[in-house]
Amino acid sequence: MKKLLLSILLVTLSFTSFSQNDTDSTSIQLEVPVAKLVIKDLISGDGAKEELKINSEKIKLLDQKIVFKDSIINNLNNQIGNFNSILSTKTDQLKLSKELSEKLQTDLKKQQLKTKLMGGAGLVAVAITIFLLK
């Protein structure tokens, strides 16, 4: 498409044409090869401007993607922190329950020992009473 437009421009510029005479004699006339080169430069400059616009839009989209990825990373880091705190809390709870279980086991053993001693003391008391009554 660009080549077609360029060839049309070059064909139209290669024709000789007449224009009104300028009263100011400071006008610059370009020779045909120089004019062709100027047109090529103008067309490539327009293409560069379009390419610059497209690249600027791409950069904006990439910046938006970076911001989005950063927010996702921050969210995941927050989730990891939350999971670590939950894990820490559960570990503390497990330690506490183990300590309470051990304390209850020792208290149970003490209570069983007291019960046995009281039962033995009761039997001794009954035996002494029977022995005294005989």
C-alpha positions as CSV (number, residue, x, y, z in Angstrom):
1,M,0.0,0.0,0.0
2,K,2.8,2.4,0.8
3,K,4.6,1.5,-2.4
4,L,1.5,2.2,-4.4
5,L,1.1,5.6,-2.7
6,L,4.7,6.4,-3.2
7,S,4.6,5.4,-6.9
8,I,1.5,7.6,-7.4
9,L,3.2,10.5,-5.8
10,L,6.3,10.0,-7.8
11,V,4.4,9.8,-11.0
12,T,2.4,12.9,-10.3
13,L,5.6,14.8,-9.3
14,S,7.4,13.8,-12.4
15,F,4.9,15.7,-14.6
16,T,5.8,19.2,-15.5
17,S,3.3,21.7,-14.5
18,F,2.8,25.4,-14.5
19,S,1.7,27.7,-11.7
20,Q,1.2,31.3,-11.2
21,N,4.2,33.4,-11.0
22,D,5.1,34.5,-7.6
23,T,5.7,38.2,-7.1
24,D,8.2,37.3,-4.4
25,S,11.5,36.1,-5.9
26,T,12.6,34.2,-2.7
27,S,10.8,31.0,-3.6
28,I,12.9,27.8,-3.8
29,Q,12.5,25.4,-6.6
30,L,13.7,21.9,-6.2
31,E,14.9,19.7,-8.9
32,V,13.0,16.5,-9.6
33,P,15.5,14.0,-7.9
34,V,15.7,16.2,-4.9
35,A,11.9,16.5,-4.7
36,K,11.6,12.8,-4.9
37,L,14.1,12.4,-2.0
38,V,12.1,15.0,0.0
39,I,8.9,13.1,-0.5
40,K,10.5,9.9,0.5
41,D,11.8,11.5,3.7
42,L,8.3,13.0,4.4
43,I,6.6,9.6,3.9
44,S,9.2,7.8,6.1
45,G,8.8,10.6,8.8
46,D,5.0,10.1,8.8
47,G,5.5,6.3,9.2
48,A,7.9,6.9,12.0
49,K,5.3,9.1,13.8
50,E,2.7,6.4,13.5
51,E,5.2,3.8,14.7
52,L,6.0,6.1,17.7
53,K,2.3,6.4,18.6
54,I,1.9,2.6,18.4
55,N,5.0,2.1,20.6
56,S,3.8,4.6,23.1
57,E,0.5,2.7,23.4
58,K,2.4,-0.5,23.8
59,I,4.5,1.1,26.6
60,K,1.3,2.3,28.4
61,L,-0.2,-1.2,28.2
62,L,3.0,-2.8,29.5
63,D,3.1,-0.3,32.4
64,Q,-0.5,-1.3,33.2
65,K,0.5,-4.9,33.1
66,I,3.4,-4.3,35.5
67,V,1.1,-2.5,37.9
68,F,-1.4,-5.3,37.7
69,K,1.3,-7.9,38.3
70,D,2.7,-6.0,41.2
71,S,-0.7,-5.9,42.8
72,I,-1.1,-9.6,42.3
73,I,2.4,-10.2,43.9
74,N,1.5,-8.0,46.8
75,N,-1.8,-9.9,47.3
76,L,0.0,-13.2,47.2
77,N,2.6,-12.0,49.7
78,N,-0.2,-10.9,52.0
79,Q,-1.8,-14.3,51.7
80,I,1.5,-16.0,52.5
81,G,1.9,-13.8,55.6
82,N,-1.6,-14.7,56.7
83,F,-1.0,-18.4,56.2
84,N,2.2,-18.2,58.2
85,S,0.5,-16.4,61.1
86,I,-2.3,-19.0,61.0
87,L,0.3,-21.8,61.0
88,S,2.1,-20.1,63.9
89,T,-1.1,-19.8,65.9
90,K,-2.0,-23.5,65.2
91,T,1.5,-24.5,66.3
92,D,1.1,-22.5,69.6
93,Q,-2.3,-24.1,70.1
94,L,-0.9,-27.5,69.6
95,K,1.9,-26.9,72.1
96,L,-0.6,-25.6,74.7
97,S,-2.9,-28.6,74.2
98,K,0.1,-30.9,74.7
99,E,1.1,-29.1,77.8
100,L,-2.4,-29.2,79.2
101,S,-2.7,-32.9,78.3
102,E,0.5,-33.7,80.1
103,K,-0.6,-31.6,83.1
104,L,-3.9,-33.5,83.2
105,Q,-2.1,-36.8,83.0
106,T,0.1,-35.9,86.0
107,D,-2.9,-34.6,87.9
108,L,-4.8,-37.8,87.1
109,K,-1.9,-40.0,88.4
110,K,-1.8,-37.9,91.6
111,Q,-5.5,-38.2,92.1
112,Q,-5.3,-42.0,91.5
113,L,-2.5,-42.3,94.0
114,K,-4.5,-40.3,96.6
115,T,-7.6,-42.5,95.9
116,K,-5.5,-45.6,96.5
117,L,-4.0,-44.1,99.7
118,M,-7.4,-43.1,101.0
119,G,-8.7,-46.6,100.1
120,G,-5.8,-48.2,101.9
121,A,-6.2,-45.8,104.9
122,G,-9.9,-46.8,105.1
123,L,-9.0,-50.4,105.1
124,V,-6.4,-49.9,107.8
125,A,-8.9,-47.9,109.8
126,V,-11.5,-50.7,109.4
127,A,-8.8,-53.3,110.3
128,I,-7.8,-51.3,113.4
129,T,-11.4,-50.9,114.4
130,I,-12.0,-54.6,114.0
131,F,-8.8,-55.4,115.9
132,L,-9.8,-53.1,118.7
133,L,-13.3,-54.3,119.0
134,K,-12.2,-58.0,119.3
